[in-house]
Amino acid sequence: ASGAGVEALRSRAIESLKRARVPNSRVEDYRFTDLAPLLTSKPVAADPAAASSVDAAAWTLADADATRVVLVDGAFNADASNVTGANDVDGVVVSTVSLGASSGFAIGEVSAVRGAGVFAEINAATASDAVVINVPAGKSLSAPIHIVQLSTSAATKDGEMSSSAPRVAVHVGEGASVSIVEEFAAAGGSEDGAYWHNGVCELVLEKGAKVTHTMVQAQTRAAVHTRATHLTQAEESEYKLAEINVGGKLGRHDLGVTQLGPRTNTELACFNLAGEGQCLDLHSKVTLDHEEGTTDQVHKCIVSHASGRGVFDGNVQVNRLAQRTDAGQISRNLLLVPKATVNVKPNLQIVADDVVCTHGCTVSDLEEEGLFYLQSRGLSPATARSLLVAGFGLEIVSKVAHDDLK
């Protein structure tokens, strides 16, 4: 059985989808998101036989071998996973709902708080299981939990696209801490394939909890990658996200954070690299409801081809009770060729009056002054451009703590 929590979530989502509108460019949240790769295909359930032959040996981190969770087309692959490291810590649970694990909160609860969105609802309606990470109060894991999410492309009929709905539920107790690394990619043999990965990760941080979260999305150039990350933070908790997106014909991340207590800290860093035919989109909303909260968001995007597109829609909402808060948001975008496109919409909504809040946005090509300086030191024009491009993304990439991922 997949667990009563997942079954109840599925029933609610099916009812909600009956009333939902199909996303399109006339809906503000999808105005600049090119959904054609998804809407012109026929998603079908991934073939379980394809998942059984996947070799996940290549997906290792030098400092995270003790705890590795491998999902293939959304299903837990016990043979490729190793959860003994985390489960050896007293009270820590890394498992799945189908294996009897308890998430510590109602699965779907956090998404409901954030307003799930149509793709998260589709995930809820189709997910058959959920990975559970439960770190009890006062516990700290020295090594990260590595979640590898692989997709296959076994659909054979014209217009069909294999689809999967992985779901992760994370509960971090009072004063506990954990580092989570998520990787998204194609399984071996599917490196050029088309598939739809539609994932959801929910996180609940209790008082004083600390979470460091790293995401690296490197799907195939024919894939559709949609995911939602929804979290709530209690008093004095800390959440730090470093996110890198380089894959997918369409990549869309809906990120929602709600601060539920005072002196809460949220740090969000995202780097997107959109090449030929790619649309990479980050929609985020951070809500501050209590005093002395802090949030810092840095979004960077490089578009390297005329048919590439970057999208950023970032909302920070500082409500009336969120006095003495400090909220910062910046989006920097680099267009390397003519006709490359970026659509940026930073949005800071402030109701409280005793705050320090800043936001900004830049869209530019490489600075001629920087190119001239490097060339005057003997570098070729191509090398100078490469160095400046690499330096642009380094601010975010340097936040990734694992050399294997960098």
C-alpha positions as CSV (number, residue, x, y, z in Angstrom):
1,A,0.0,0.0,0.0
2,S,1.2,3.5,-0.6
3,G,-0.1,4.9,2.7
4,A,-3.2,6.7,3.8
5,G,-1.5,10.1,3.6
6,V,-0.7,9.7,-0.1
7,E,-4.1,8.3,-0.9
8,A,-5.9,11.1,0.8
9,L,-3.7,13.7,-0.9
10,R,-4.5,12.0,-4.3
11,S,-8.3,12.2,-3.7
12,R,-8.2,15.9,-2.8
13,A,-6.0,16.8,-5.8
14,I,-8.2,15.0,-8.3
15,E,-11.2,17.0,-7.0
16,S,-9.1,20.2,-7.2
17,L,-8.0,19.5,-10.8
18,K,-11.6,19.2,-11.9
19,R,-11.9,23.0,-11.3
20,A,-8.4,24.0,-12.5
21,R,-7.6,26.0,-15.6
22,V,-5.1,24.6,-18.1
23,P,-2.0,26.8,-17.9
24,N,-1.5,29.0,-21.0
25,S,0.1,32.3,-21.9
26,R,-3.1,34.2,-21.0
27,V,-2.7,33.2,-17.4
28,E,-0.4,35.7,-15.7
29,D,1.7,33.0,-13.9
30,Y,2.5,31.4,-17.2
31,R,2.6,34.5,-19.4
32,F,6.3,34.0,-20.5
33,T,6.6,30.3,-19.9
34,D,6.7,28.3,-23.1
35,L,4.5,25.3,-22.3
36,A,4.4,24.0,-25.9
37,P,6.8,21.0,-25.2
38,L,4.3,19.8,-22.6
39,L,1.0,20.8,-24.2
40,T,1.8,19.3,-27.6
41,S,2.7,15.9,-26.1
42,K,0.8,13.1,-24.5
43,P,2.1,12.3,-21.0
44,V,2.0,8.6,-20.2
45,A,3.1,6.7,-17.1
46,A,6.7,5.7,-17.2
47,D,7.4,2.0,-17.9
48,P,8.4,0.2,-14.6
49,A,10.6,-2.2,-16.7
50,A,12.8,0.7,-17.8
51,A,13.4,1.7,-14.2
52,S,14.5,-1.8,-13.2
53,S,17.5,-1.8,-15.4
54,V,18.9,1.6,-14.3
55,D,22.5,1.7,-13.0
56,A,22.9,4.5,-10.5
57,A,26.5,3.8,-9.6
58,A,27.7,7.0,-11.3
59,W,25.6,9.2,-9.1
60,T,27.7,9.5,-6.0
61,L,29.0,12.3,-3.9
62,A,32.3,11.8,-2.1
63,D,31.0,12.9,1.3
64,A,27.4,11.6,0.9
65,D,27.8,7.9,0.1
66,A,26.4,7.0,3.6
67,T,23.0,8.3,2.7
68,R,21.8,8.1,-0.9
69,V,18.1,7.9,-2.0
70,V,17.6,7.0,-5.6
71,L,14.3,7.6,-7.3
72,V,13.8,6.3,-10.9
73,D,10.7,7.7,-12.5
74,G,9.5,8.8,-9.1
75,A,9.8,5.3,-7.5
76,F,12.2,4.4,-4.8
77,N,15.0,2.1,-6.0
78,A,16.1,0.1,-3.0
79,D,19.0,-1.6,-4.8
80,A,20.7,1.6,-5.8
81,S,19.9,3.5,-2.5
82,N,21.8,3.4,0.8
83,V,20.1,5.0,3.8
84,T,22.0,3.3,6.6
85,G,24.1,6.4,7.3
86,A,21.3,8.7,8.3
87,N,19.1,5.9,9.9
88,D,22.0,5.0,12.2
89,V,21.5,8.4,13.9
90,D,19.0,7.8,16.8
91,G,15.5,8.8,15.7
92,V,16.3,9.9,12.1
93,V,14.2,8.4,9.4
94,V,15.0,8.3,5.7
95,S,12.5,6.0,4.0
96,T,9.2,6.1,2.1
97,V,5.5,6.2,3.0
98,S,5.0,2.8,1.3
99,L,7.5,1.3,3.7
100,G,5.6,2.7,6.7
101,A,7.6,5.9,7.4
102,S,5.8,8.9,9.0
103,S,6.6,12.3,7.6
104,G,5.9,14.2,10.8
105,F,3.2,16.4,9.1
106,A,0.3,15.8,6.7
107,I,1.7,15.3,3.2
108,G,0.3,18.1,1.0
109,E,-0.2,20.4,4.0
110,V,2.6,22.8,3.2
111,S,1.7,22.9,-0.5
112,A,-1.8,23.9,0.5
113,V,-0.5,26.7,2.6
114,R,1.5,28.0,-0.3
115,G,-1.3,27.5,-2.9
116,A,-0.1,24.4,-4.6
117,G,-0.4,25.3,-8.3
118,V,-1.6,23.1,-11.1
119,F,1.6,21.1,-11.6
120,A,1.9,20.4,-7.9
121,E,-1.8,19.3,-8.0
122,I,-1.0,17.0,-10.9
123,N,1.8,15.5,-8.9
124,A,-0.5,14.9,-5.9
125,A,-3.1,13.3,-8.1
126,T,-0.6,10.9,-9.7
127,A,2.1,10.3,-7.1
128,S,2.1,6.7,-5.8
129,D,4.5,7.2,-2.9
130,A,6.7,9.8,-1.1
131,V,10.2,9.9,0.2
132,V,10.2,10.8,3.9
133,I,13.1,12.5,5.7
134,N,12.4,13.1,9.4
135,V,15.1,14.6,11.6
136,P,14.0,14.7,15.3
137,A,14.6,17.6,17.7
138,G,18.2,18.3,18.6
139,K,19.7,15.9,16.0
140,S,22.3,16.9,13.4
141,L,23.6,14.9,10.4
142,S,27.2,15.5,9.6
143,A,26.9,14.2,6.0
144,P,24.3,15.3,3.5
145,I,21.3,13.3,2.4
146,H,21.8,12.8,-1.4
147,I,18.6,12.4,-3.4
148,V,19.1,11.3,-7.0
149,Q,16.0,11.6,-9.2
150,L,16.5,9.9,-12.5
151,S,14.0,9.7,-15.4
152,T,13.7,7.3,-18.3
153,S,12.2,7.9,-21.8
154,A,10.6,4.6,-22.6
155,A,7.5,5.9,-24.4
156,T,7.5,4.6,-28.0
157,K,4.4,6.0,-29.7
158,D,4.5,9.3,-31.6
159,G,3.6,12.2,-29.3
160,E,3.9,10.2,-26.1
161,M,6.2,11.4,-23.2
162,S,7.1,9.3,-20.2
163,S,6.0,11.1,-17.0
164,S,6.8,10.7,-13.3
165,A,5.6,12.4,-10.1
166,P,8.3,12.1,-7.4
167,R,7.5,13.6,-4.0
168,V,9.7,14.3,-1.0
169,A,8.6,15.3,2.5
170,V,11.1,16.7,4.9
171,H,10.5,17.4,8.6
172,V,13.3,19.0,10.7
173,G,12.7,19.1,14.4
174,E,13.4,21.9,16.9
175,G,17.1,22.7,16.9
176,A,18.0,20.0,14.4
177,S,20.0,20.5,11.2
178,V,20.5,18.7,7.9
179,S,22.0,19.2,4.5
180,I,20.0,17.9,1.5
181,V,21.3,17.6,-2.1
182,E,18.9,16.9,-4.9
183,E,20.1,16.0,-8.4
184,F,17.8,15.7,-11.4
185,A,18.9,13.9,-14.6
186,A,18.2,11.3,-17.2
187,A,18.9,7.6,-16.4
188,G,21.5,5.8,-18.5
189,G,20.3,5.2,-22.0
190,S,17.9,8.1,-21.9
191,E,20.4,10.9,-22.3
192,D,18.7,12.3,-25.4
193,G,15.2,11.3,-24.5
194,A,12.0,13.3,-23.9
195,Y,10.2,12.8,-20.6
196,W,8.3,14.9,-18.1
197,H,9.6,15.1,-14.5
198,N,7.0,16.7,-12.3
199,G,8.2,16.8,-8.7
200,V,7.3,18.3,-5.4
201,C,9.3,18.8,-2.2
202,E,7.7,19.9,1.0
203,L,9.8,21.0,4.0
204,V,8.7,21.9,7.6
205,L,11.4,23.6,9.7
206,E,10.6,23.7,13.4
207,K,12.0,26.3,15.9
208,G,15.7,26.8,15.5
209,A,16.0,24.2,12.7
210,K,18.7,24.6,10.0
211,V,18.5,23.3,6.5
212,T,21.0,23.7,3.7
213,H,19.4,22.7,0.4
214,T,21.3,22.2,-2.9
215,M,19.5,21.4,-6.2
216,V,21.2,20.6,-9.5
217,Q,18.9,20.2,-12.5
218,A,20.6,18.7,-15.6
219,Q,17.8,17.0,-17.6
220,T,18.1,16.3,-21.3
221,R,17.5,19.1,-23.8
222,A,14.2,17.3,-24.8
223,A,12.8,17.0,-21.3
224,V,10.2,18.9,-19.5
225,H,11.1,19.6,-15.8
226,T,8.5,21.1,-13.5
227,R,8.9,21.1,-9.8
228,A,7.5,22.8,-6.7
229,T,9.4,23.5,-3.5
230,H,7.1,24.6,-0.6
231,L,8.3,25.2,2.9
232,T,7.3,26.7,6.2
233,Q,9.8,28.1,8.8
234,A,9.2,28.4,12.5
235,E,10.8,30.9,14.8
236,E,14.6,31.3,14.5
237,S,14.9,28.7,11.8
238,E,17.3,29.0,8.9
239,Y,16.9,27.8,5.3
240,K,19.6,28.2,2.7
241,L,19.0,27.2,-1.0
242,A,21.6,27.0,-3.8
243,E,20.0,26.0,-7.1
244,I,21.6,25.4,-10.5
245,N,19.5,24.7,-13.7
246,V,21.1,23.9,-17.0
247,G,18.8,21.2,-18.5
248,G,15.4,20.7,-20.0
249,K,13.6,22.1,-23.0
250,L,11.3,23.6,-20.5
251,G,12.3,24.0,-16.8
252,R,10.0,25.6,-14.3
253,H,10.5,25.9,-10.6
254,D,7.7,27.2,-8.3
255,L,9.3,28.1,-5.0
256,G,7.2,29.2,-2.0
257,V,8.4,30.1,1.5
258,T,6.4,31.2,4.5
259,Q,8.1,32.5,7.7
260,L,5.8,31.5,10.6
261,G,7.9,33.0,13.4
262,P,10.2,35.9,14.4
263,R,13.9,36.0,13.8
264,T,13.7,33.6,10.8
265,N,16.3,33.6,8.1
266,T,15.8,32.6,4.4
267,E,18.6,32.7,1.8
268,L,17.7,31.8,-1.9
269,A,20.4,31.6,-4.6
270,C,19.6,30.5,-8.2
271,F,21.6,30.3,-11.4
272,N,20.0,29.4,-14.7
273,L,21.9,28.8,-18.0
274,A,19.5,28.7,-21.0
275,G,20.8,27.6,-24.3
276,E,19.3,26.8,-27.7
277,G,15.6,26.2,-27.5
278,Q,15.5,26.2,-23.7
279,C,13.1,28.1,-21.4
280,L,14.2,28.1,-17.8
281,D,11.8,29.7,-15.4
282,L,11.8,30.5,-11.6
283,H,8.6,31.7,-9.9
284,S,9.1,32.4,-6.2
285,K,7.1,33.9,-3.4
286,V,8.5,34.6,0.1
287,T,6.0,35.7,2.8
288,L,7.3,37.4,6.0
289,D,4.6,37.5,8.7
290,H,6.7,38.1,11.9
291,E,9.2,40.6,13.3
292,E,12.9,40.6,12.7
293,G,12.8,38.1,9.8
294,T,15.4,38.2,7.1
295,T,15.4,37.1,3.5
296,D,18.0,37.4,0.8
297,Q,17.4,36.3,-2.8
298,V,19.9,36.3,-5.6
299,H,18.8,35.2,-9.1
300,K,21.3,35.0,-12.0
301,C,20.6,33.9,-15.5
302,I,22.7,33.5,-18.7
303,V,20.9,33.1,-22.0
304,S,23.5,32.0,-24.6
305,H,21.3,31.5,-27.8
306,A,18.8,33.5,-29.7
307,S,16.1,30.9,-29.2
308,G,16.8,30.7,-25.4
309,R,14.7,32.3,-22.8
310,G,15.1,33.0,-19.1
311,V,12.1,33.9,-16.8
312,F,12.1,35.2,-13.2
313,D,9.0,36.2,-11.3
314,G,10.0,36.9,-7.7
315,N,7.6,38.1,-5.1
316,V,8.6,39.1,-1.5
317,Q,5.6,40.0,0.7
318,V,6.3,41.8,4.0
319,N,3.1,41.9,6.0
320,R,2.0,44.4,8.7
321,L,3.3,42.4,11.6
322,A,6.7,41.8,10.0
323,Q,8.3,44.8,11.6
324,R,12.1,45.3,11.7
325,T,12.6,42.9,8.9
326,D,15.4,42.9,6.3
327,A,14.4,41.7,2.8
328,G,16.7,41.9,-0.2
329,Q,16.2,40.6,-3.8
330,I,18.3,41.0,-6.9
331,S,18.1,39.6,-10.4
332,R,21.1,39.8,-12.7
333,N,20.8,38.6,-16.3
334,L,23.4,38.2,-19.0
335,L,22.4,38.0,-22.7
336,L,25.3,36.7,-24.8
337,V,23.8,37.0,-28.3
338,P,21.3,39.3,-30.0
339,K,17.6,38.2,-29.7
340,A,18.3,36.2,-26.6
341,T,15.4,36.9,-24.2
342,V,14.8,37.3,-20.5
343,N,11.6,38.3,-18.8
344,V,12.1,39.6,-15.3
345,K,9.5,40.7,-12.8
346,P,10.9,41.4,-9.3
347,N,8.1,42.4,-6.9
348,L,8.5,43.6,-3.3
349,Q,5.2,44.2,-1.5
350,I,5.7,46.0,1.8
351,V,2.9,46.7,4.4
352,A,5.0,47.0,7.5
353,D,6.7,50.4,8.1
354,D,9.8,49.6,10.1
355,V,11.8,47.6,7.6
356,V,14.9,47.5,5.4
357,C,14.0,46.2,2.0
358,T,15.8,46.5,-1.3
359,H,15.3,44.9,-4.8
360,G,16.8,45.4,-8.2
361,C,17.3,44.0,-11.7
362,T,19.9,44.2,-14.4
363,V,19.9,42.9,-18.0
364,S,23.1,43.3,-20.0
365,D,25.7,41.9,-22.3
366,L,29.3,41.4,-21.2
367,E,31.0,44.7,-20.2
368,E,33.3,46.0,-22.9
369,E,35.6,47.4,-20.2
370,G,36.1,44.0,-18.6
371,L,36.8,42.4,-22.0
372,F,39.3,45.1,-22.9
373,Y,41.1,44.8,-19.6
374,L,41.5,41.0,-20.0
375,Q,42.6,41.3,-23.6
376,S,45.1,44.0,-22.7
377,R,46.7,41.4,-20.4
378,G,47.3,39.0,-23.3
379,L,44.1,36.9,-23.3
380,S,42.3,36.1,-26.6
381,P,38.8,37.6,-27.0
382,A,37.2,34.1,-26.7
383,T,39.2,33.4,-23.5
384,A,38.3,36.8,-22.0
385,R,34.6,36.2,-22.7
386,S,34.7,32.7,-21.2
387,L,36.3,34.0,-18.0
388,L,33.7,36.8,-17.6
389,V,30.9,34.4,-18.2
390,A,32.3,31.9,-15.7
391,G,32.8,34.6,-13.2
392,F,29.1,35.7,-13.6
393,G,27.8,32.4,-12.4
394,L,30.5,31.7,-9.8
395,E,28.7,33.7,-7.1
396,I,26.0,31.0,-7.1
397,V,28.0,28.0,-8.0
398,S,30.4,28.7,-5.2
399,K,27.6,28.2,-2.7
400,V,27.4,24.5,-3.8
401,A,29.5,22.8,-1.1
402,H,30.3,19.6,-3.1
403,D,33.1,19.6,-5.6
404,D,31.6,16.6,-7.4
405,L,28.6,18.8,-8.3
406,K,30.6,21.9,-9.3
